[in-house]
Amino acid sequence: MKPYKTIALVGVVFALTIGMLGANGLLATPFVIANTATSTINGDTPLKGHVTLVVSDTEGKIKAYRQMDNLVVSVGETCTGSRLFGDDTTTPKCSGGLFDFIAIGTSTQAEATGDTALLAQILTRQQDTTKVLNNSTGTGATSVIATTFTATGNAAVAESGLFDASSGNHMFARKLISPVVNVVSGDQLTITWTITTGS
């Protein structure tokens, strides 16, 4: 018998033997390759964000529309845990109000988890004028936070952030707006943040 036929025959016999032992319950553990899964909350990312931006001119005509997913930064994640479970040892301290102040800026630098503020903020942060919480039905709870800015001059809006105060303090999330949105004095720029908690 040729060597490669002998090797093939031994392989078949081994496979049949293992199969019979497993079928008869003689092996304590079935002979399988197991996959290791990473545990997550509700099987998905705990916090997800989505940003919608609409620009209208003085006559109410829509000039630009953008929608994109945002990045929850490290400080935002830390403060979420701190405020939920009461840990005051975080640095920086996470005491503050709700994350319901929206800011816009002109920096085109990509967002990063280490960001703590917008890189080139324009205008003053505005507290939300719309706030809606939709209960979870097994697919995550959503918080919708929105406000409208009025442009006071020409600008290329390229970033937005969600904060817990009108100045300073903590940024929850930042999003690069690409392509940039050009506004002129009098334009209305409405930004809506939708944060989903759960899957």
MOGI-V326581 format. One record per residue. N is the residue number from 1. RES is the residue in one small letter. PHI is phi in whole degrees, -180 to 180 (* if undefined). D_FIRST is the distance of its C-alpha to the first C-alpha in whole Angstrom. Layout:
n=N res=RES phi=PHI d_first=D_FIRST
n=N res=RES phi=PHI d_first=D_FIRST
This chain:
n=1 res=m phi=* d_first=0
n=2 res=k phi=-73 d_first=4
n=3 res=p phi=-55 d_first=7
n=4 res=y phi=-68 d_first=9
n=5 res=k phi=-71 d_first=7
n=6 res=t phi=-64 d_first=7
n=7 res=i phi=-62 d_first=10
n=8 res=a phi=-62 d_first=11
n=9 res=l phi=-65 d_first=11
n=10 res=v phi=-62 d_first=13
n=11 res=g phi=-63 d_first=15
n=12 res=v phi=-64 d_first=16
n=13 res=v phi=-61 d_first=16
n=14 res=f phi=-62 d_first=19
n=15 res=a phi=-63 d_first=21
n=16 res=l phi=-64 d_first=21
n=17 res=t phi=-64 d_first=22
n=18 res=i phi=-62 d_first=25
n=19 res=g phi=-62 d_first=26
n=20 res=m phi=-67 d_first=27
n=21 res=l phi=-63 d_first=28
n=22 res=g phi=-65 d_first=30
n=23 res=a phi=-65 d_first=31
n=24 res=n phi=-91 d_first=33
n=25 res=g phi=72 d_first=35
n=26 res=l phi=-85 d_first=33
n=27 res=l phi=-99 d_first=32
n=28 res=a phi=-64 d_first=36
n=29 res=t phi=-126 d_first=35
n=30 res=p phi=-56 d_first=33
n=31 res=f phi=-86 d_first=30
n=32 res=v phi=-137 d_first=32
n=33 res=i phi=-97 d_first=33
n=34 res=a phi=-95 d_first=37
n=35 res=n phi=-98 d_first=39
n=36 res=t phi=-102 d_first=42
n=37 res=a phi=-105 d_first=45
n=38 res=t phi=-85 d_first=49
n=39 res=s phi=-76 d_first=52
n=40 res=t phi=-137 d_first=55
n=41 res=i phi=-75 d_first=58
n=42 res=n phi=54 d_first=58
n=43 res=g phi=72 d_first=54
n=44 res=d phi=-151 d_first=56
n=45 res=t phi=-66 d_first=58
n=46 res=p phi=-60 d_first=61
n=47 res=l phi=-126 d_first=64
n=48 res=k phi=-131 d_first=63
n=49 res=g phi=-128 d_first=66
n=50 res=h phi=-141 d_first=67
n=51 res=v phi=-120 d_first=70
n=52 res=t phi=-122 d_first=72
n=53 res=l phi=-129 d_first=75
n=54 res=v phi=-130 d_first=78
n=55 res=v phi=-114 d_first=80
n=56 res=s phi=-123 d_first=84
n=57 res=d phi=-84 d_first=87
n=58 res=t phi=-65 d_first=90
n=59 res=e phi=-97 d_first=90
n=60 res=g phi=88 d_first=87
n=61 res=k phi=-81 d_first=85
n=62 res=i phi=-73 d_first=81
n=63 res=k phi=-99 d_first=80
n=64 res=a phi=-155 d_first=77
n=65 res=y phi=-145 d_first=74
n=66 res=r phi=-138 d_first=71
n=67 res=q phi=-146 d_first=69
n=68 res=m phi=-164 d_first=66
n=69 res=d phi=-83 d_first=65
n=70 res=n phi=-100 d_first=66
n=71 res=l phi=-111 d_first=65
n=72 res=v phi=-79 d_first=66
n=73 res=v phi=-81 d_first=67
n=74 res=s phi=-59 d_first=66
n=75 res=v phi=-62 d_first=70
n=76 res=g phi=-62 d_first=70
n=77 res=e phi=-66 d_first=67
n=78 res=t phi=-62 d_first=68
n=79 res=c phi=-68 d_first=72
n=80 res=t phi=-62 d_first=70
n=81 res=g phi=-64 d_first=69
n=82 res=s phi=-62 d_first=72
n=83 res=r phi=-76 d_first=74
n=84 res=l phi=-75 d_first=72
n=85 res=f phi=-120 d_first=72
n=86 res=g phi=72 d_first=74
n=87 res=d phi=-106 d_first=73
n=88 res=d phi=-102 d_first=76
n=89 res=t phi=-96 d_first=74
n=90 res=t phi=-70 d_first=73
n=91 res=t phi=-129 d_first=74
n=92 res=p phi=-74 d_first=75
n=93 res=k phi=-58 d_first=77
n=94 res=c phi=-100 d_first=76
n=95 res=s phi=-66 d_first=79
n=96 res=g phi=163 d_first=81
n=97 res=g phi=-87 d_first=81
n=98 res=l phi=-72 d_first=79
n=99 res=f phi=-83 d_first=77
n=100 res=d phi=-133 d_first=79
n=101 res=f phi=-110 d_first=80
n=102 res=i phi=-110 d_first=79
n=103 res=a phi=-128 d_first=79
n=104 res=i phi=-130 d_first=79
n=105 res=g phi=-153 d_first=78
n=106 res=t phi=-119 d_first=78
n=107 res=s phi=-73 d_first=75
n=108 res=t phi=-100 d_first=72
n=109 res=q phi=-74 d_first=69
n=110 res=a phi=-61 d_first=66
n=111 res=e phi=-70 d_first=67
n=112 res=a phi=-143 d_first=65
n=113 res=t phi=-62 d_first=64
n=114 res=g phi=-85 d_first=67
n=115 res=d phi=-63 d_first=70
n=116 res=t phi=-123 d_first=73
n=117 res=a phi=-164 d_first=75
n=118 res=l phi=-68 d_first=76
n=119 res=l phi=-89 d_first=76
n=120 res=a phi=-154 d_first=79
n=121 res=q phi=-67 d_first=80
n=122 res=i phi=-123 d_first=83
n=123 res=l phi=59 d_first=86
n=124 res=t phi=-99 d_first=86
n=125 res=r phi=-54 d_first=83
n=126 res=q phi=-119 d_first=84
n=127 res=q phi=-74 d_first=84
n=128 res=d phi=-59 d_first=82
n=129 res=t phi=-105 d_first=84
n=130 res=t phi=-133 d_first=82
n=131 res=k phi=-145 d_first=80
n=132 res=v phi=-135 d_first=78
n=133 res=l phi=-108 d_first=75
n=134 res=n phi=-103 d_first=73
n=135 res=n phi=-60 d_first=71
n=136 res=s phi=-76 d_first=68
n=137 res=t phi=-121 d_first=66
n=138 res=g phi=101 d_first=63
n=139 res=t phi=-120 d_first=62
n=140 res=g phi=97 d_first=64
n=141 res=a phi=-92 d_first=68
n=142 res=t phi=-118 d_first=70
n=143 res=s phi=-112 d_first=73
n=144 res=v phi=-108 d_first=74
n=145 res=i phi=-127 d_first=77
n=146 res=a phi=-144 d_first=79
n=147 res=t phi=-156 d_first=82
n=148 res=t phi=-124 d_first=84
n=149 res=f phi=-99 d_first=85
n=150 res=t phi=-111 d_first=88
n=151 res=a phi=-67 d_first=87
n=152 res=t phi=-107 d_first=90
n=153 res=g phi=-179 d_first=89
n=154 res=n phi=-76 d_first=86
n=155 res=a phi=-160 d_first=83
n=156 res=a phi=-109 d_first=79
n=157 res=v phi=-74 d_first=78
n=158 res=a phi=-132 d_first=74
n=159 res=e phi=-154 d_first=74
n=160 res=s phi=-146 d_first=75
n=161 res=g phi=-141 d_first=74
n=162 res=l phi=-118 d_first=75
n=163 res=f phi=-127 d_first=77
n=164 res=d phi=-110 d_first=79
n=165 res=a phi=-160 d_first=82
n=166 res=s phi=-74 d_first=85
n=167 res=s phi=-158 d_first=84
n=168 res=g phi=60 d_first=82
n=169 res=n phi=60 d_first=80
n=170 res=h phi=-119 d_first=76
n=171 res=m phi=-103 d_first=74
n=172 res=f phi=-82 d_first=72
n=173 res=a phi=-154 d_first=70
n=174 res=r phi=-138 d_first=70
n=175 res=k phi=-139 d_first=69
n=176 res=l phi=-80 d_first=69
n=177 res=i phi=-99 d_first=71
n=178 res=s phi=-139 d_first=69
n=179 res=p phi=-68 d_first=70
n=180 res=v phi=-62 d_first=74
n=181 res=v phi=-112 d_first=77
n=182 res=n phi=-89 d_first=80
n=183 res=v phi=-123 d_first=83
n=184 res=v phi=-125 d_first=87
n=185 res=s phi=-53 d_first=90
n=186 res=g phi=98 d_first=90
n=187 res=d phi=-63 d_first=87
n=188 res=q phi=-104 d_first=85
n=189 res=l phi=-117 d_first=82
n=190 res=t phi=-101 d_first=80
n=191 res=i phi=-117 d_first=77
n=192 res=t phi=-121 d_first=75
n=193 res=w phi=-103 d_first=73
n=194 res=t phi=-120 d_first=71
n=195 res=i phi=-107 d_first=69
n=196 res=t phi=-105 d_first=66
n=197 res=t phi=-106 d_first=66
n=198 res=g phi=106 d_first=62
n=199 res=s phi=-84 d_first=60
